[in-house]
Amino acid sequence: MASPVVHFEILGKDGGKSREFYGGLFDWKFDVQAEMDYGLVEAAGEKSIGGGIGKAPEGVNPLLTFYVQVDDLQAYLDKAEKLGGKTLAPPSAIPGVGSFAWVADPDGNCVGLYKPA
C-alpha cells in the first residue's frame, strides 16, 4: 500500500496572521497551542486531512508542506537522498503524538515525513 498523506502544515513569519488569513479565507477553526504559536485545524470531512498553521522556527523560511506517514523516518530520508533529495530536519519527537522529519525534493520543495507513536 502506498504511504498516505496525513497532515498539512503552513509556517509563516507570524503564526497569528497566517491563521487569521486562512481561517478567514476557508472558515477554518483552530485549536491554538499558544506556547508554540501553532494552531491545529481539524479535518473537515471523510476525504479531508487535518493540519496546522504556525510560526516558522528561527532560521526557517515560511513554507507550506504536507506530511506523508511512513514506518521508518530514517529509511525514508536515506531513500530520498539516494533519489536526489536532501534531509532538512532529522527525525524529531512530537511528545505524545509520534515523530517527524523534513526532506527536500530535488527542486528544494519541503516534504514532511510522519511516524505515529
N, CA, C and O of each residue as an XYZ file, in Angstrom:
468
protein
N       0.839     -1.178      0.000
C       0.000      0.000      0.000
C       0.886      1.244      0.000
O       1.904      1.284      0.691
N       0.509      2.237     -0.757
C       1.252      3.498     -0.815
C       1.132      4.238      0.508
O       0.162      4.054      1.243
N       2.109      5.067      0.807
C       2.102      5.863      2.038
C       1.093      7.008      1.902
O       1.125      7.744      0.916
N       0.194      7.164      2.887
C      -0.847      8.188      2.780
C      -0.387      9.579      3.231
O       0.470      9.707      4.104
N      -0.968     10.612      2.625
C      -0.784     11.986      3.097
C      -1.695     12.143      4.308
O      -2.895     11.886      4.210
N      -1.144     12.562      5.454
C      -1.914     12.576      6.695
C      -2.029     13.941      7.367
O      -2.794     14.084      8.321
N      -1.291     14.950      6.897
C      -1.278     16.235      7.596
C      -0.708     17.288      6.654
O       0.145     16.977      5.822
N      -1.169     18.525      6.775
C      -0.543     19.631      6.063
C      -0.056     20.632      7.080
O      -0.505     20.634      8.226
N       0.863     21.484      6.664
C       1.397     22.486      7.578
C       1.748     23.753      6.809
O       2.338     23.705      5.730
N       1.376     24.870      7.385
C       1.715     26.178      6.837
C       2.456     26.923      7.941
O       1.897     27.175      9.009
N       3.705     27.272      7.685
C       4.508     28.017      8.657
C       4.845     29.366      8.056
O       5.438     29.444      6.980
N       4.470     30.422      8.746
C       4.702     31.772      8.255
C       5.547     32.583      9.218
O       5.963     32.091     10.267
N       5.795     33.822      8.851
C       6.576     34.723      9.705
C       5.820     35.062     10.985
O       6.432     35.272     12.033
N       4.486     35.117     10.903
C       3.628     35.438     12.047
C       2.485     34.424     12.054
O       1.573     34.496     11.231
N       2.546     33.484     12.993
C       1.537     32.424     13.052
C       0.117     32.953     13.183
O      -0.800     32.437     12.544
N      -0.072     33.983     14.011
C      -1.401     34.556     14.204
C      -1.962     35.149     12.921
O      -3.134     34.952     12.600
N      -1.131     35.870     12.192
C      -1.591     36.462     10.930
C      -1.893     35.385      9.893
O      -2.844     35.509      9.121
N      -1.091     34.338      9.879
C      -1.346     33.235      8.947
C      -2.669     32.552      9.271
O      -3.451     32.247      8.370
N      -2.923     32.308     10.570
C      -4.192     31.686     10.962
C      -5.367     32.600     10.638
O      -6.418     32.131     10.202
N      -5.196     33.897     10.849
C      -6.253     34.856     10.529
C      -6.581     34.807      9.036
O      -7.752     34.803      8.658
N      -5.555     34.771      8.191
C      -5.755     34.730      6.744
C      -6.486     33.453      6.326
O      -7.542     33.522      5.698
N      -5.930     32.290      6.671
C      -6.516     31.024      6.236
C      -7.854     30.745      6.915
O      -8.751     30.166      6.301
N      -7.996     31.150      8.174
C      -9.277     31.000      8.860
C     -10.365     31.823      8.196
O     -11.486     31.350      8.007
N     -10.028     33.063      7.842
C     -10.982     33.932      7.166
C     -11.302     33.456      5.763
O     -12.447     33.542      5.318
N     -10.292     32.952      5.064
C     -10.484     32.502      3.692
C     -11.319     31.227      3.612
O     -12.220     31.128      2.779
N     -11.028     30.256      4.467
C     -11.664     28.939      4.373
C     -12.599     28.604      5.535
O     -13.132     27.497      5.598
N     -12.803     29.551      6.456
C     -13.647     29.337      7.634
C     -13.117     28.217      8.525
O     -13.892     27.481      9.137
N     -11.789     28.094      8.595
C     -11.168     27.092      9.453
C     -11.149     27.588     10.889
O     -10.969     28.780     11.139
N     -11.335     26.676     11.828
C     -11.239     26.945     13.264
C      -9.970     26.263     13.774
O      -9.562     25.222     13.260
N      -9.356     26.862     14.786
C      -8.063     26.372     15.269
C      -8.100     26.028     16.749
O      -8.758     26.696     17.546
N      -7.380     24.971     17.096
C      -7.075     24.647     18.479
C      -5.642     25.150     18.671
O      -4.681     24.460     18.328
N      -5.512     26.361     19.224
C      -4.208     27.021     19.286
C      -3.384     26.514     20.469
O      -3.853     26.465     21.606
N      -2.152     26.142     20.166
C      -1.159     25.755     21.159
C      -0.281     26.990     21.368
O       0.741     27.147     20.699
N      -0.675     27.860     22.290
C      -0.051     29.177     22.442
C       1.459     29.108     22.669
O       2.199     29.939     22.144
N       1.920     28.132     23.441
C       3.348     28.046     23.745
C       4.192     27.791     22.495
O       5.396     28.048     22.490
N       3.549     27.281     21.429
C       4.277     27.011     20.183
C       3.836     27.940     19.058
O       4.362     27.842     17.949
N       2.876     28.846     19.313
C       2.305     29.691     18.262
C       1.885     28.814     17.088
O       2.269     29.052     15.943
N       1.082     27.786     17.403
C       0.683     26.784     16.415
C      -0.791     26.472     16.620
O      -1.237     26.262     17.748
N      -1.538     26.443     15.538
C      -2.955     26.125     15.615
C      -3.283     24.902     14.787
O      -3.005     24.863     13.589
N      -3.877     23.896     15.425
C      -4.298     22.692     14.722
C      -5.643     22.928     14.042
O      -6.536     23.549     14.618
N      -5.783     22.429     12.815
C      -7.000     22.516     12.036
C      -7.561     21.104     11.930
O      -6.866     20.193     11.481
N      -8.812     20.917     12.341
C      -9.419     19.595     12.238
C      -9.759     19.269     10.797
O     -10.031     20.161      9.993
N      -9.740     17.981     10.476
C     -10.184     17.529      9.164
C     -11.652     17.913      9.002
O     -12.434     17.848      9.950
N     -12.011     18.314      7.783
C     -13.365     18.826      7.528
C     -14.282     17.802      6.893
O     -15.265     18.186      6.259
N     -14.010     16.536      7.032
C     -14.871     15.508      6.460
C     -14.084     14.259      6.126
O     -12.878     14.186      6.358
N     -14.784     13.272      5.577
C     -14.189     11.972      5.266
C     -12.964     12.053      4.367
O     -11.978     11.353      4.598
N     -13.016     12.885      3.362
C     -11.931     12.951      2.375
C     -10.953     14.086      2.672
O     -10.255     14.562      1.776
N     -10.905     14.509      3.907
C     -10.084     15.642      4.310
C      -9.015     15.199      5.296
O      -9.185     14.211      6.010
N      -7.919     15.933      5.329
C      -6.894     15.717      6.352
C      -6.821     16.973      7.213
O      -7.161     18.066      6.759
N      -6.387     16.816      8.424
C      -6.169     17.954      9.299
C      -4.804     18.551      9.034
O      -4.021     18.033      8.238
N      -4.535     19.644      9.713
C      -3.258     20.299      9.516
C      -2.918     21.226     10.650
O      -3.511     21.162     11.727
N      -1.964     22.083     10.401
C      -1.545     23.043     11.395
C      -0.976     24.284     10.744
O      -0.383     24.229      9.666
N      -1.171     25.421     11.428
C      -0.646     26.698     10.944
C       0.046     27.387     12.110
O      -0.531     27.542     13.186
N       1.280     27.794     11.887
C       2.014     28.431     12.965
C       3.181     29.256     12.467
O       3.326     29.525     11.274
N       4.005     29.646     13.419
C       5.192     30.467     13.139
C       6.337     29.553     12.742
O       6.582     28.532     13.385
N       7.034     29.925     11.685
C       8.220     29.175     11.259
C       9.304     29.292     12.327
O       9.505     30.371     12.884
N       9.998     28.204     12.616
C      11.097     28.275     13.584
C      12.178     29.245     13.102
O      12.313     29.497     11.905
N      12.928     29.773     14.036
C      14.035     30.672     13.718
C      14.953     30.023     12.691
O      15.357     28.873     12.862
N      15.285     30.741     11.638
C      16.171     30.234     10.605
C      15.484     29.438      9.510
O      16.141     28.999      8.566
N      14.156     29.239      9.615
C      13.404     28.501      8.605
C      12.528     29.490      7.843
O      11.767     30.243      8.452
N      12.630     29.494      6.524
C      11.778     30.351      5.706
C      10.336     29.871      5.776
O      10.099     28.683      5.996
N       9.361     30.768      5.594
C       7.969     30.338      5.536
C       7.816     29.207      4.518
O       8.476     29.194      3.479
N       6.934     28.263      4.836
C       6.743     27.130      3.947
C       5.342     26.563      4.068
O       4.653     26.760      5.069
N       4.947     25.871      3.046
C       3.712     25.102      3.030
C       4.122     23.699      2.626
O       4.757     23.510      1.588
N       3.766     22.714      3.437
C       4.169     21.348      3.145
C       3.060     20.379      3.515
O       2.064     20.760      4.130
N       3.237     19.157      3.143
C       2.334     18.081      3.539
C       3.172     16.984      4.166
O       4.373     16.879      3.916
N       2.521     16.167      4.987
C       3.215     15.083      5.683
C       2.701     13.740      5.196
O       1.494     13.526      5.078
N       3.625     12.845      4.918
C       3.319     11.504      4.468
C       3.685     10.542      5.593
O       4.786     10.604      6.139
N       2.758      9.659      5.935
C       3.007      8.695      7.003
C       3.895      7.567      6.492
O       3.624      6.959      5.457
N       4.958      7.304      7.240
C       5.899      6.234      6.901
C       6.200      5.411      8.152
O       5.904      5.832      9.270
N       6.787      4.240      7.949
C       7.072      3.371      9.093
C       8.486      3.532      9.652
O       8.770      3.057     10.752
N       9.375      4.195      8.910
C      10.760      4.363      9.355
C      11.297      5.679      8.787
O      11.656      5.751      7.612
N      11.349      6.708      9.618
C      11.756      8.027      9.145
C      13.144      8.028      8.518
O      13.329      8.555      7.421
N      14.113      7.446      9.201
C      15.486      7.484      8.691
C      15.615      6.727      7.378
O      16.343      7.164      6.487
N      14.929      5.609      7.241
C      14.989      4.849      5.994
C      14.467      5.687      4.827
O      15.019      5.635      3.728
N      13.403      6.457      5.064
C      12.854      7.304      4.001
C      13.761      8.507      3.713
O      13.873      8.933      2.564
N      14.400      9.051      4.738
C      15.373     10.127      4.499
C      16.524      9.609      3.638
O      16.951     10.272      2.692
N      17.022      8.417      3.976
C      18.116      7.818      3.207
C      17.684      7.568      1.764
O      18.436      7.842      0.829
N      16.475      7.047      1.591
C      15.958      6.765      0.250
C      15.826      8.065     -0.551
O      16.181      8.113     -1.729
N      15.315      9.114      0.095
C      15.156     10.409     -0.580
C      16.511     10.938     -1.051
O      16.630     11.446     -2.165
N      17.524     10.818     -0.206
C      18.855     11.304     -0.573
C      19.416     10.524     -1.760
O      20.069     11.111     -2.622
N      19.174      9.219     -1.821
C      19.620      8.412     -2.960
C      18.912      8.839     -4.244
O      19.449      8.672     -5.339
N      17.699      9.393     -4.106
C      16.922      9.835     -5.265
C      17.168     11.301     -5.613
O      16.502     11.845     -6.493
N      18.118     11.947     -4.930
C      18.467     13.330     -5.248
C      17.905     14.358     -4.286
O      18.038     15.559     -4.520
N      17.280     13.908     -3.206
C      16.746     14.820     -2.199
C      17.787     15.151     -1.143
O      18.945     14.742     -1.231
N      17.344     15.904     -0.142
C      18.249     16.337      0.922
C      17.481     16.381      2.241
O      16.348     16.859      2.284
N      18.085     15.892      3.302
C      17.465     15.972      4.626
C      17.494     17.423      5.102
O      18.549     18.056      5.122
N      16.333     17.942      5.483
C      16.246     19.304      6.023
C      16.146     19.292      7.546
O      16.670     20.182      8.215
N      15.476     18.288      8.086
C      15.356     18.140      9.540
C      15.378     16.647      9.862
O      14.598     15.884      9.292
N      16.259     16.222     10.764
C      16.332     14.808     11.123
C      15.110     14.400     11.947
O      14.338     15.259     12.374
N      14.932     13.117     12.169
C      13.799     12.676     12.984
C      13.764     13.393     14.335
O      14.770     13.478     15.040
N      12.588     13.900     14.672
C      12.379     14.617     15.933
C      11.063     14.167     16.544
O      10.078     13.948     15.839
N      11.058     14.033     17.861
C       9.858     13.579     18.569
C       8.826     14.695     18.691
O       9.167     15.866     18.861
N       7.562     14.306     18.601
C       6.424     15.155     18.944
C       5.792     14.451     20.146
O       5.054     13.483     19.966
N       6.068     14.918     21.371
C       5.638     14.201     22.565
C       4.159     13.816     22.539
O       3.278     14.646     22.316
N       3.922     12.525     22.774
C       2.568     12.001     22.837
C       1.887     11.821     21.490
O       0.732     11.397     21.439
N       2.578     12.133     20.398
C       1.962     12.065     19.068
C       2.734     11.121     18.140
O       2.133     10.266     17.489
N       4.041     11.270     18.076
C       4.862     10.482     17.170
C       6.165     11.203     16.900
O       6.755     11.786     17.809
N       6.617     11.168     15.663
C       7.836     11.868     15.288
C       7.750     12.286     13.825
O       6.946     11.758     13.058
N       8.606     13.261     13.451
C       8.583     13.783     12.095
C      10.006     14.051     11.626
O      10.951     14.075     12.415
N      10.129     14.251     10.317
C      11.377     14.685      9.690
C      10.979     15.475      8.449
O       9.859     15.344      7.956
N      11.898     16.296      7.944
C      11.672     17.041      6.703
C      12.721     16.636      5.682
O      13.890     16.443      6.014
N      12.288     16.511      4.443
C      13.188     16.223      3.339
C      12.873     17.205      2.212
O      11.720     17.592      2.024
N      13.896     17.603      1.469
C      13.694     18.440      0.287
C      13.754     17.543     -0.936
O      14.611     16.664     -1.029
N      12.842     17.765     -1.875
C      12.915     17.046     -3.145
C      14.026     17.675     -3.993
O      14.609     18.670     -3.563
N      14.340     17.144     -5.165
C      15.434     17.707     -5.965
C      15.256     19.182     -6.332
O      16.238     19.859     -6.635
N      14.006     19.697     -6.310
C      13.769     21.111     -6.600
C      13.781     21.982     -5.358
O      13.609     23.198     -5.450
N      13.982     21.370     -4.188
C      14.033     22.129     -2.940
C      12.717     22.221     -2.199
O      12.654     22.872     -1.156
N      11.643     21.584     -2.707
C      10.356     21.592     -2.001
C      10.440     20.754     -0.735
O      10.975     19.645     -0.755
N       9.917     21.273      0.356
C       9.932     20.570      1.631
C       8.755     19.596      1.699
O       7.612     19.962      1.424
N       9.055     18.347      2.071
C       8.033     17.327      2.292
C       8.242     16.801      3.707
O       9.359     16.464      4.098
N       7.158     16.736      4.465
C       7.238     16.202      5.818
C       7.013     14.701      5.827
O       6.199     14.174      5.068
N       7.744     14.026      6.693
C       7.548     12.588      6.937
C       7.046     12.462      8.361
O       7.513     13.168      9.254
N       6.096     11.565      8.575
C       5.486     11.411      9.894
C       5.396      9.944     10.262
O       5.012      9.106      9.445
N       5.757      9.640     11.511
C       5.591      8.291     12.048
C       4.799      8.416     13.342
O       5.251      9.075     14.278
N       3.608      7.784     13.411
C       2.817      7.876     14.630
C       3.508      7.159     15.801
O       4.360      6.291     15.609
N       3.117      7.548     17.001
C       3.683      6.928     18.209
C       3.302      5.466     18.282
O       3.685      4.775     19.227
